[in-house]
Amino acid sequence: MTSYEHSIAFLGPKGTYCNEAALRFAARLRIDDPALIECSSFDEVFDCVDEGAARFGVVGKENSLEGPVTATLDNFAFRTGAVILAEEVINVDHCLVAHPDASLADIQRVASHPQGLAQCRRFLAENLAGVSTLAVSSTAESARMAASDVTCAGISNALAAEVHGARVLHRGVQDNPENQTAFALVGRLADADLLTGERYKTSLALFLRADKPGALQMILSEFTYAGINLTMLQSRPTKKQLGDYMFFVELAGSIHDIDVQTALECLRLKLREVKVLGSYPIA
């Protein structure tokens, strides 16, 4: 197998939750030694796949607290030809990590990504009151900083601590234990059937012919008539003019299901474009 065939681009640096998702996808693809390519943005991940630098890419899709990842949605709608091949849900299990020789009493500041700090406010207030916080580029970067400074702790996952040589002081320090992020494995349409499963989800981008009263109701009615359950609905600006919007839809089912095919055929008669972003197994 060539390096391209088992290459996976992800949002770096090493130790991010995206890195963790990439390793899980590699296991599902039966890739024992993936060629992981670190990227600085989700745009770069998509570019790697579109330009042939990587066979697969991993991008954040939706967070249970923050909602859909708009950078990913915009890429699907306006930039990329890649499709979703699979989905992996990662539990956001934040850890307080520190230098291997540090104790809680040594900590003078806590670093993490702004969302990491915000999601652990209660733990910090109860256990590190008065300790300063520092916003950095990623949770993985905070683990790297903590590993080299006995007075600095980081908030990251356990993978980042392992990668950068930090020690986990406390696990599960997030305020909300239900915090999860769904990641998408993206690739070329030719690889759409690499992974299979019993349950499927289909993602769509829907573009209106014109903005008019009842347009959204018209879209929803087609899914209602076909008995299809929608799991996500999100509007996004088309970036053409103020007030011009399109819709992202996720539904339970495969494009090979007769009811899904019927709904899509009806929508194609009424909309400017129905773009299938992927029909993929649910882990």
Secondary structure, DSSP 8 states (H G I E B T S, - for coil): --TTTTEEEEESSTTSHHHHHHHHHHHHTT-SS-EEEEESSHHHHHHHHHTTS-SEEEEEEEETTTEE-HHHHHHHHHT---EEEEEEEEE---EEEE-TT--GGG--EEEE-HHHHHTTHHHHHHHSTT-EEEE-S-HHHHHHHHHH-TTEEEEE-HHHHHHHT-EEEEE---S-TT-EEEEEEEE-GGGTTSS--SSEEEEEEEE-SS--TTHHHHHHHHHHHTT--EEEEEEEE-SSSTT-EEEEEEEES-TTSHHHHHHHHHHHHHSSEEEEEEEEEB-
